[in-house]
Amino acid sequence: MPPSAQDPFFASLERPLDDARTVLQFCPPLGALRYSGVLNVNYTMFEATRVLPAWVEENRRHDLVIVPAESSRRAWIQSGVPAHRIRICPLGVDPAAFSSAVPPLPVPAADGFCISGYRVRFLNVSEFCARKNLMGLLQAWIEGTSVTDDAVLAVKIGCYSSSAWERFLNQVDLLEKRIGKRLREAAPVAFVRGTIADAEMPRLYAAATHYITLSFGEGWDLCATEAAASGLKIIAPAHSAYPAYLDSHIATLIPSREIPAQDPDDPVMDELFRGANWWEPDRASAMEAIRAAIENRDSQAGSARTRILSQFTWEKAARRLVEILDEREALRARIPPFSSLRSNRGGGRGPLHLPPDVPPVPNPS
């Protein structure tokens, strides 16, 4: 983010914490440092069925691993992290930002008109990578819609390398040739590029009526929860983290099947997910969900917005996180005092271990 888009709150966090007894980090395991004399806790997640062995080995050295949903907890346990070292703390949204009416962000469609001119407006926010399954979303859109539909799909796409946008366009071209139908023969699609500041995201959601994702796997999907909090109808797969905050009463859930996790265009990501499975959303069901939304047949019994704003706020997430840390710290009362935090990667005595007379933290229900 450019400086103008960064939250100034973080620059205010300058108070020394020499008396801290817990170090909490939010990062992939290989990016976490370990410190002497304190509880080492890492908040992380995973988007597939199995975790890379190097990540597992690193997280086994932490005193506690916190994840946002049961799907991540299951992946870490099945990959070798002891269950008593894992706790669940869901993520959240800012009710003040997403519960009030804001003017929609002007988004031009491919035909030159603003998407606000269409009755049904779908939105997807994704980085361009294999896991986000953007080609699956576009195939469902191309095959399931026509130019006569009063609907538009806006894709806020993150292309973070110099060649990403060109590779994306090449994949779209190959998709059109494979299915025998061009993007211009479907209802219009608007591709939104560039950076949108956090403060502007509520306006992007306000420009849509539906949020749709056909991702192969998510550790949480903040955009889906923010879209729900903004009042959008949600279409999402019934896999990975989505059942933690969505069900068929408040969203349209797409059935999925396990497939090998592969990213041939990105060797780093391909290696990260090697030996694991993702979940492929059923394309026919996705097309039916799109048609139902266009034809106004997608009513739900409950409100996704009500659930997110009442159960999944940052205040509740912070309270739960503090509860977890307090519980763990209570079991580790014999931590020696220290005057300053000191990086311990590659040496030192590593993480502290529970005394033999202290039971492990029980598994979450």
N, C-alpha and C positions, 0 to 999 in steps of 0.2 A: 504494500500500500504506500502511496506517496504520503509525505508528512501531513498534508492537509486532510487526509482521509483517516489518519490514525487517531485512536481514542486518547486524549490527553491524560486520562485517568492514570494510565500505566506509568507515565513520567513522574507522577507524584509519589510513587512507592519507593521512597528513599530511606525509610527508617531502618537502622541496623537491627538485625535479628540474631544477635550473637547467642541469645538464650533459647533459640528454637530447638525443639526436641524432635521435630519431624521435617523431613525434606520431601515435598510433593512435587513431582515433575509430570508434565503433560507432553509426552513425546513417544515416538517409536522406541522400543527397548534399546537398540544400539546407540541411540542418541542420549540416553540417560546417564548422568554421572552418579557415582556412589560416594557418600560422605561418611566419615568416621564419627562414631559416638551418637548417632541419631537414627531414627527410623527412616529407612529409605522406601518411599512409596512411589509407584509409577502408575499414572492414569493412561491407559492405552486401549486399543480395541483391535479387532480383525474382521475382515470382510469375506472370509471363506471358511471351509470346514476344518482345515488344519493350518497350524502356524509354522513358519520357517524354524528349523531346529536352532539356528543361531539366536533367534529372538527368544525362543523358549529358554535356552540356557541362560541368557542374560536376565530374563524376568525371574528365573528361579533364584537369582542372587538378591532379589529385592525382598524386603520384609513383607510387603503387601503389594498386590496388583489390583487396581480398580478398573472396571470396565463399565460401559454404559448399558449393556443389555445382556440378556441370557444367552443370545447367540454367540457373543464374544466369550462369555464365561465358558460355554460348552467347548468352543474351539481351543481355548487355552488349556482346559483340563484334559481334553482328549489328546492334546499334543505333549502333555507331560508336566504342566505346572500343578502343584498340589492344590486340591480344591480349597483347603482351609486358608490358603493365602490369597484367595480371590474374593472380592466383594463387588456388588453391583451398585452403581450410582448413575441413574439416568441423567441425560443432559436436559436443557430447557430452552425457553424463549423469554424474551423481554415483553411482558404484557403491555407495558406503556408504549412500546414501539409498534406492536402488531395488532392491538385490539381497537385502535382508534382509526377513524376515517382519514385517509390522506389522499391528495390528488394523484392520479395514476401517472406513472412515468410514460412520456410519449415514446412509443416503439414503432418505427416504420416497418411495414410488411414488405414482402418481395414485390408486390404489385404497386408499390409507391404510396399506398394509403396507410394510415395509422391503424394498428390492430384494434383500437377502440371502436372502429366502425363495424366490427364483426360481433354477432350476437354471442357466440361461444368462443372463448379465448383460452387455449391451453398454454401452459408454461412448463418448461423444464430448465433446470439450472444444473449444468454438469461440466466438469473438466473433460476434455477430449482424451479419453483413454478407453481401453477395451472393457474394463469393468463396468463403465457407465452404460454400455450397450446402446450407444446413440444410433448405430445402424439398425438395431432391432426396433427402436422407437420410430425411426424414419420409415422403415419398411411397413410397419403396422399403419403408419399415417398414410403413406402413398397407396397402399392396397386398400385401406379402409375408408378413404375419403375421395371426393371428386371436386372439381372446380365449381360445381353448383352449390356446394355446402356453404352455409353461412357460418364458417368456422375458420380459425387460424391457429397455427402452432408457433409459439415463440420459444426459441432455444437460446438461452444465455450460455454460450460455450466458452470455456476457458482453454485457450491455446497458449501454453507457457513456454514453447520453444519456437525457434525461428521457422522451423519446417512444419509445425503442427497444423496450421490452417491449410496449407497445400496438401498435406497428407489426408486431412479430413475431406477436402473436396475430391480428391482422388478416390477415396472410399465411397463417397456418394455416387460418383460416376460409375464405379464398379457395381454398386447396388442397383442402380437404374438399369444397367445392362443385364444383370442377373435376373431381375424380376420382370423385365420387359415393360416397364412403365416409368415415365419421367416424373421428376418432382413437380414440374409445372403442370402436370395432368391431375394433380391432387389439389386439395384445398391449400391455400398459401402457407408458406413457412417463413418466419422471420428469424434470421440468425443475428443475435446480439453479441458483439465482441467487446473487448476492452474491460476495464475494471469499474465495478460499481461499488461505491463506498457503502459500509454497513448502514449508514444513516439513510441511504437512498433505496435500500432493499425493500422496505415496506411499500414504496411507490411502485416498484417493479411488480410485486405481488398484486397490488391494487389494480394493475392493468389487465389482470387475468380473471377468468371465472373458474378454471380448473388447473390443478397441478398434476402432471403425469410423469412418472418415472418407470422405466423398465430395466433398472439397474440389475446387474448380476449378483450384487451383494453389497451390504452397507453395515458399517459399525454402528451408525445411528441415523444419518441423513437429516442434518439440521435444516436444510432447505425445505424438506417435506413438512417438518413440524412448524416452521415459520409460515409456510403457505397455509397450513391448516389453521394456525392462529389468526391469519389474515382473513379467514372466511372462505377460502377456496375449497371446492370439492376435490377430493384426493383420489387419484388412481395410482395404485402402487402394487408391487408384487407381495405375495404372502410368504415372504422368506426373510432370513437373517434378522435384522433389528426391527423391521416394520411391525410385526405383531406385538412389540413392546408397547406401542402407543396407538395402533390402529386395529380395527376389526371390521367385520362385514356390516356392522350396524352403523358405522360412521364413515366408511370409505368403500370404494370399489377395489377389492383385492384380486389380483391375478394369480391363478395357480402356476406353480413352477416345478421344474425337474432339475435334478443335479446333473451338472456337466463338468468336465475337466476345466480347471481354471488355466487359461492361456492368454498371453499377451505377446504375440510374435513381433509386434512393432516396437516393443520396449523390453530389451533384454533384462533390465534391472527388475521390472515388475514381473516378467515371466519367471525369473528365478525366485522372487519373493513368494509367488503362489504355486511353485512347483510341488506336485504331489497332492494338491488340494482341489476341492470342487467348489464351483460357484453354483448358482441356481438360475436357470434360464426361464423367464416368464413365457407362458404359452401365448404365441402370437395371435391365434384365433380369438382367444379370450380378450386380449388387449384390443384387437380390432372391434370386437363387440362392445367393449367398454367405451371406446371412442364414439362409436355409432350411437350408443345409448345416451351419451352426453349431448351429442349434436341434436338428437331427436327428443331431448328432454325426458328421457326414461330412466334417469339415474338418481332418483330420490332415495335418501337414506333415512332410517328411523331416528338416528341420533345425529349429533353435531360434532364433527371433529374439532371445530373451533372451541366449543365448550370444554371438551376433554383436555385439550392441550393447555388452554389458559387456566384451567382449574387444577390440573395434576402435574404439568410439566413446565414449570417456570424456573428461572435461574435461582430465585429465592429458595424454592424447594430443593433444587439440586445442591445448592451450597449448604443448606441445613443437613441434608443427607450425607454429604461429603464430610462435614465436620463431625457428625455422629460416628461415621466409620473410623475416622482418624482418632477420635476420643476413645472409642472402644479398644482400638489396637494399642494406643498409648497406655491405657490403663493396665494392660497386660505386660507392659514393658517398663515398669516403674524403676528398674535398676539401671537406667541409662546413665553413664557418668557425665558430669557437667563438662562443658567445654567453652572456650572463649570465642571461637570463630569457626565457621564452616570451612572445611578444607577438602578439595577434590581428592578422591581416593581411587580413581580409575587406574587399573594396572598395578596396584600395590596395596599395602596396608592389610588390615584384617578383614575387609569386606563387610557385609551386613551383619548386624547383631542377630543372635538366635534366641528363641524362646528358652528361658530356664526350664529344666526338666520338670519342675513342679507346676508349670503354667500351661493349661490346656490351650490348644489352638482355637482361633475364632471359629465358631460354627458356621456351616454353610448357610447362605441366605435362603429364605423360603421361596 
